[in-house]
Amino acid sequence: MKILITGGAGFIGSAVVRHIIQNTQDSVVNLDKLTYAGNLENLKDVSTSKRYAFEQVDICNRDELDRVLQEHKPDAIMHLAAESHVDRSIDGPAEFIETNIVGTYTLLEAARQYWQNLEAQLKANFRFHHVSTDEVYGDLPHPSEAPDWEEHLFTEQTAYAPSSPYSASKASSDHLVRAWQRTYGLPTLVTNCSNNYGPYHFPEKLIPLMILNALEDKPLPVYGKGDQVRDWLYVEDHARALYRVVTKGKPGETYNIGGHNEKQNIEVVHTICDILQELRPKESGYQNLITNVKDRPGHDMRYAIDASKIQKELGWVPEESFETGIRKTVQWYFHNLEWCKRVEDGSYQRARMGVSA
């Protein structure tokens, strides 16, 4: 099987590429524009494989998409290319509309034309897998608001209620994918996942930002009281789930993917501080670096995924607990500071003024 992966040089995309090359016999075509968050260094362990190919292409470029599809003739497409940072979407939503909505539309049209011209058996087996987020659902009751808060989870039937330009753009792309399935018969799959963490995460996101700021004795900026609740999933568990969906999932279906690890942001930051204290003891500790900053507009208070469908129908469950995954993550950043320095640029410095989660 040959799989075309868009955004394969990004955080989640590169984890999927590594998983496929290292743990299966399938081939990968990595299609990535290489924006600030895309880094081919994430793929150094698999880049020399004969089953790996790279194409630097913007998903908004229809001519190039057509060329890549005709040259590589994939059996499936996994669409992960997206602008994904909420703070950036608030400051400049236009790029999110262009990439996440127009780009998805352009890719769908290229895929539809390619799929329609396939031989009967190849056409029947083809899959278009769209990778999305739990943020499209809005937010859930917070522990401080409802005594039965634990009973409220996002399911595949939860109505969409996006809060930010980012989540609105992803909701729009989800709707496009489902419309192309219903109208044209394109065999699509949609997955909505909770917050990911792990190695190679661009340092504007909560966990890597906290680790690196702490190691440099800089403030750890936490929005509001830090009581926002997120369901955390180790990125390699997500990669396994995505591969399971594209190979075993039923066309037309949606699968929610979650880590069963609800944590308040402030809990996550305290855990990072504790692990760093073990790795590099500091007389005053790291907790005193925590700084509460003004909350961002429209900040969702709680996300939590009901992942029972993917467990029941496809047999996937996460292998990492939050405790094991966060320790692996902190240790990885601690031992890979040179990688972090190489991905630093102006956008990374600006991100230190706030944090997304």
C-alpha positions as CSV (number, residue, x, y, z in Angstrom):
1,M,0.0,0.0,0.0
2,K,1.2,3.5,-0.9
3,I,-0.1,6.3,1.3
4,L,0.1,10.0,0.4
5,I,0.4,12.0,3.7
6,T,-0.1,15.8,3.6
7,G,1.7,17.7,6.3
8,G,4.1,14.8,6.9
9,A,6.9,17.0,8.1
10,G,4.8,18.4,10.9
11,F,4.4,17.2,14.5
12,I,1.7,14.6,14.1
13,G,2.3,14.0,10.4
14,S,6.0,13.1,11.0
15,A,5.0,10.7,13.7
16,V,2.6,8.9,11.3
17,V,5.3,8.7,8.6
18,R,7.8,7.3,11.1
19,H,5.3,4.8,12.3
20,I,4.4,3.5,8.8
21,I,8.0,3.3,7.6
22,Q,9.3,1.7,10.8
23,N,6.4,-0.7,11.7
24,T,4.8,-1.7,8.4
25,Q,5.7,-2.6,4.8
26,D,3.7,0.3,3.3
27,S,5.2,3.2,1.4
28,V,4.8,6.9,2.1
29,V,4.8,10.0,-0.1
30,N,5.2,13.0,2.2
31,L,3.7,16.1,0.7
32,D,4.5,19.2,2.8
33,K,4.8,22.9,2.1
34,L,7.4,23.2,4.8
35,T,6.0,26.2,6.7
36,Y,7.5,27.3,10.0
37,A,6.2,24.2,11.8
38,G,7.3,21.7,9.1
39,N,10.7,20.2,9.6
40,L,12.3,17.4,7.6
41,E,14.7,16.8,10.5
42,N,11.7,15.1,12.2
43,L,12.1,12.4,9.6
44,K,15.8,11.8,9.6
45,D,15.4,8.2,10.9
46,V,13.3,7.2,7.9
47,S,14.3,9.6,5.1
48,T,16.7,7.2,3.4
49,S,14.1,4.4,3.2
50,K,13.3,3.2,-0.3
51,R,9.6,3.3,0.8
52,Y,9.7,7.0,1.5
53,A,9.5,10.0,-0.9
54,F,9.1,13.7,-0.3
55,E,7.3,16.4,-2.3
56,Q,7.4,20.0,-1.3
57,V,4.0,21.1,-2.4
58,D,1.3,23.5,-1.2
59,I,-2.1,21.8,-0.9
60,C,-3.6,24.9,-2.5
61,N,-1.7,24.3,-5.7
62,R,-4.0,22.1,-7.8
63,D,-1.6,21.6,-10.7
64,E,1.1,20.3,-8.4
65,L,-1.4,18.0,-6.5
66,D,-2.5,16.5,-9.9
67,R,1.2,15.9,-10.8
68,V,2.0,14.2,-7.5
69,L,-1.1,12.0,-7.7
70,Q,-0.3,10.9,-11.2
71,E,3.4,10.3,-10.6
72,H,3.1,8.4,-7.3
73,K,-0.4,6.8,-7.7
74,P,-1.2,6.4,-4.0
75,D,-3.8,3.9,-2.7
76,A,-4.9,6.3,0.1
77,I,-4.5,9.9,1.2
78,M,-4.1,10.9,4.8
79,H,-4.7,14.7,5.1
80,L,-2.9,16.2,8.1
81,A,-1.7,19.5,6.5
82,A,-3.2,22.4,8.5
83,E,-2.5,25.6,10.3
84,S,-3.2,24.6,13.9
85,H,-2.1,27.2,16.5
86,V,-5.2,28.9,18.1
87,D,-3.3,32.0,19.1
88,R,-2.0,32.5,15.5
89,S,-5.6,32.1,14.2
90,I,-6.8,34.9,16.5
91,D,-4.0,37.2,15.4
92,G,-4.3,36.3,11.7
93,P,-7.2,34.1,10.6
94,A,-6.7,34.5,6.8
95,E,-4.0,31.9,6.6
96,F,-6.2,29.4,8.4
97,I,-9.0,30.0,6.0
98,E,-6.7,29.6,3.0
99,T,-4.9,26.4,4.2
100,N,-7.6,24.6,6.2
101,I,-10.6,25.4,4.1
102,V,-9.4,26.3,0.6
103,G,-6.5,23.8,0.8
104,T,-8.8,21.0,1.9
105,Y,-11.3,21.8,-0.9
106,T,-8.4,21.8,-3.5
107,L,-7.1,18.5,-2.2
108,L,-10.6,17.0,-2.3
109,E,-11.1,18.0,-5.9
110,A,-7.8,16.6,-6.9
111,A,-8.4,13.4,-5.0
112,R,-11.9,13.1,-6.5
113,Q,-10.6,13.4,-10.1
114,Y,-7.8,10.9,-9.4
115,W,-10.2,8.4,-7.7
116,Q,-12.8,8.5,-10.5
117,N,-10.1,7.5,-13.0
118,L,-8.8,4.5,-11.1
119,E,-9.4,0.9,-12.2
120,A,-12.4,-0.7,-10.5
121,Q,-10.5,-2.6,-7.7
122,L,-8.2,0.3,-6.9
123,K,-11.1,2.6,-6.8
124,A,-13.0,0.4,-4.4
125,N,-10.0,0.2,-2.1
126,F,-9.1,3.9,-2.2
127,R,-9.5,6.0,1.0
128,F,-9.3,9.7,1.8
129,H,-8.6,10.1,5.5
130,H,-9.2,13.6,6.9
131,V,-7.5,14.3,10.3
132,S,-9.2,16.8,12.5
133,T,-9.5,18.0,16.1
134,D,-11.8,17.8,19.0
135,E,-11.9,21.6,19.1
136,V,-14.6,21.6,16.4
137,Y,-17.0,20.6,19.2
138,G,-16.5,23.7,21.3
139,D,-16.2,23.0,25.0
140,L,-17.8,20.8,27.7
141,P,-19.0,21.5,31.3
142,H,-16.1,22.3,33.6
143,P,-15.7,20.5,36.9
144,S,-16.4,23.8,38.7
145,E,-19.7,24.2,36.8
146,A,-21.4,20.8,36.9
147,P,-21.3,18.0,39.5
148,D,-21.8,15.4,36.7
149,W,-19.1,16.9,34.5
150,E,-17.3,13.5,34.0
151,E,-20.4,12.2,32.2
152,H,-20.1,14.8,29.5
153,L,-17.7,13.7,26.7
154,F,-17.4,14.5,23.0
155,T,-18.9,11.7,20.8
156,E,-19.0,11.3,17.1
157,Q,-22.6,12.7,17.3
158,T,-21.7,15.8,19.2
159,A,-22.9,19.0,17.5
160,Y,-20.2,21.3,16.1
161,A,-19.7,24.6,18.0
162,P,-16.2,25.9,17.2
163,S,-15.0,28.9,19.3
164,S,-11.8,30.1,17.5
165,P,-10.9,30.9,13.9
166,Y,-8.7,27.8,14.0
167,S,-11.5,25.4,15.1
168,A,-14.0,27.1,12.8
169,S,-11.7,26.5,9.9
170,K,-11.3,22.8,10.8
171,A,-15.0,22.4,11.3
172,S,-15.5,23.8,7.8
173,S,-13.0,21.3,6.4
174,D,-14.7,18.4,8.2
175,H,-18.0,19.4,6.6
176,L,-16.4,19.6,3.1
177,V,-15.0,16.1,3.5
178,R,-18.4,14.7,4.5
179,A,-20.1,16.6,1.7
180,W,-17.7,15.1,-0.9
181,Q,-18.5,11.6,0.5
182,R,-22.2,12.1,0.3
183,T,-22.4,14.0,-2.9
184,Y,-19.7,12.3,-5.0
185,G,-19.2,9.0,-3.2
186,L,-15.6,9.7,-2.4
187,P,-14.7,7.1,0.3
188,T,-13.7,9.4,3.1
189,L,-12.9,8.9,6.8
190,V,-12.7,11.6,9.5
191,T,-11.0,11.5,12.8
192,N,-11.2,14.0,15.6
193,C,-8.5,13.9,18.2
194,S,-7.7,15.4,21.6
195,N,-4.5,17.4,22.4
196,N,-1.3,15.7,21.3
197,Y,2.1,15.9,23.0
198,G,5.5,14.2,22.5
199,P,8.8,14.6,20.7
200,Y,9.3,17.1,17.8
201,H,6.4,19.4,18.8
202,F,7.0,22.9,17.6
203,P,7.9,25.0,20.7
204,E,4.9,27.3,20.5
205,K,2.6,24.8,22.1
206,L,2.0,24.4,25.9
207,I,4.2,21.4,26.8
208,P,7.4,22.1,24.8
209,L,7.1,25.8,25.6
210,M,7.0,25.2,29.3
211,I,9.9,22.8,29.2
212,L,12.2,25.1,27.2
213,N,11.2,28.2,29.1
214,A,11.9,26.5,32.4
215,L,15.3,25.2,31.3
216,E,16.2,28.8,30.3
217,D,14.9,30.2,33.6
218,K,12.2,32.2,31.8
219,P,8.6,32.8,32.9
220,L,6.1,30.0,32.3
221,P,3.1,31.9,31.0
222,V,-0.2,30.2,31.9
223,Y,-3.5,31.6,30.6
224,G,-5.9,32.8,33.4
225,K,-5.9,30.4,36.4
226,G,-4.7,27.5,34.2
227,D,-7.8,25.6,35.1
228,Q,-8.7,24.7,31.4
229,V,-9.0,20.9,31.1
230,R,-7.6,19.0,28.1
231,D,-7.6,15.3,27.2
232,W,-3.9,14.5,26.5
233,L,-2.8,11.9,24.0
234,Y,0.8,10.8,23.3
235,V,1.5,11.5,19.6
236,E,2.8,8.0,18.8
237,D,-0.5,6.6,20.1
238,H,-2.3,8.9,17.8
239,A,-0.1,7.8,14.9
240,R,-1.1,4.2,15.5
241,A,-4.7,5.1,15.7
242,L,-4.6,7.0,12.4
243,Y,-3.0,4.1,10.6
244,R,-5.6,1.8,12.0
245,V,-8.3,4.0,10.7
246,V,-7.0,4.4,7.2
247,T,-6.4,0.7,6.8
248,K,-9.4,-0.7,8.8
249,G,-11.9,2.1,9.1
250,K,-15.3,2.0,7.3
251,P,-15.7,4.7,4.6
252,G,-18.1,7.5,5.6
253,E,-17.4,7.0,9.3
254,T,-16.0,9.3,11.9
255,Y,-13.8,8.1,14.8
256,N,-12.9,10.1,17.9
257,I,-9.5,9.5,19.3
258,G,-8.6,10.4,22.9
259,G,-6.1,9.6,25.5
260,H,-8.4,9.2,28.5
261,N,-6.1,11.7,30.3
262,E,-8.0,14.8,31.4
263,K,-5.7,17.3,33.1
264,Q,-5.9,21.0,34.0
265,N,-3.2,23.0,32.2
266,I,-1.8,24.1,35.6
267,E,-1.5,20.4,36.6
268,V,0.5,19.7,33.4
269,V,2.8,22.6,34.1
270,H,3.4,21.4,37.7
271,T,4.2,17.9,36.4
272,I,6.7,19.3,34.0
273,C,8.4,21.3,36.7
274,D,8.6,18.2,39.0
275,I,10.2,16.1,36.2
276,L,12.7,18.8,35.4
277,Q,13.6,19.1,39.0
278,E,14.6,15.4,38.9
279,L,16.6,15.8,35.7
280,R,18.3,19.1,36.5
281,P,17.8,20.1,40.1
282,K,17.4,23.8,40.8
283,E,17.7,25.2,44.3
284,S,14.6,27.3,44.0
285,G,12.8,24.7,41.9
286,Y,10.8,25.6,38.7
287,Q,7.3,26.2,40.2
288,N,8.2,29.9,41.0
289,L,8.5,30.6,37.2
290,I,4.8,30.0,36.7
291,T,3.2,33.3,35.6
292,N,-0.5,33.8,35.1
293,V,-1.3,35.9,32.0
294,K,-4.5,37.4,30.6
295,D,-6.7,34.7,29.2
296,R,-7.2,34.6,25.4
297,P,-10.5,35.5,23.8
298,G,-13.0,32.6,23.5
299,H,-10.9,30.2,25.4
300,D,-12.6,26.8,25.6
301,M,-12.6,25.5,29.2
302,R,-12.7,21.7,28.8
303,Y,-12.2,19.1,26.1
304,A,-12.7,15.3,26.6
305,I,-13.1,12.5,24.1
306,D,-15.3,9.4,24.2
307,A,-13.0,7.0,22.3
308,S,-15.2,3.9,22.8
309,K,-16.1,3.6,19.1
310,I,-12.6,3.3,17.8
311,Q,-11.8,0.9,20.6
312,K,-14.9,-1.3,20.0
313,E,-14.8,-1.3,16.1
314,L,-11.1,-1.1,15.4
315,G,-9.5,-2.4,18.5
316,W,-7.3,0.7,19.2
317,V,-6.4,1.9,22.7
318,P,-3.6,4.2,23.8
319,E,-0.5,2.5,25.1
320,E,0.9,5.4,27.0
321,S,-0.6,6.9,30.2
322,F,-0.1,10.6,30.8
323,E,2.5,9.8,33.4
324,T,4.7,7.7,31.1
325,G,4.2,9.9,28.1
326,I,4.9,13.2,29.7
327,R,8.1,11.8,31.3
328,K,9.3,10.5,27.9
329,T,8.4,14.0,26.4
330,V,10.3,16.0,29.0
331,Q,13.3,13.7,28.7
332,W,13.3,14.0,24.9
333,Y,13.4,17.8,25.0
334,F,16.0,17.8,27.8
335,H,18.3,15.7,25.6
336,N,17.5,17.5,22.3
337,L,17.9,21.1,23.0
338,E,20.0,21.5,19.8
339,W,16.9,20.5,17.8
340,C,14.9,23.1,19.6
341,K,17.4,25.8,18.8
342,R,17.4,24.9,15.1
343,V,13.6,25.4,14.9
344,E,13.6,28.7,16.7
345,D,12.7,31.8,14.7
346,G,10.8,35.0,15.2
347,S,7.4,33.2,15.5
348,Y,8.8,31.0,18.3
349,Q,10.0,34.0,20.2
350,R,6.6,35.7,19.9
351,A,4.9,32.5,21.1
352,R,6.7,32.9,24.5
353,M,4.4,35.8,25.3
354,G,1.4,33.3,25.5
355,V,0.6,29.6,25.2
356,S,-2.0,27.6,23.4
357,A,-3.8,24.6,24.9
